Amino acid sequence: MPIIINLDVMMARRKMSLNELSDRVGITISNLSILKTGKAKAIRIETLDAICKALDCQPGDILEYSG
């Protein structure tokens, strides 16, 4: 897939664990893991919004297009 998810990079920059992000965003650790490993087929805009708020970042900090 040409879209790369850089969630682990942003989590490391913010020194935030998967458990903490899960609590802040309100989605399960397993769903975050699927997203983090790039195995997700889709992401809801509201989920992306919640992740960006929790990590204090922009969507482009998490999503990267590699065409």
Protein Blocks (a to p, Z undefined) as FASTA:
>chain_A
ZZdcfklmmmmmnopafklmmmmnopafklmmmmmnopafbdcfklmmmmmmmnopafkl
mpccdZZ
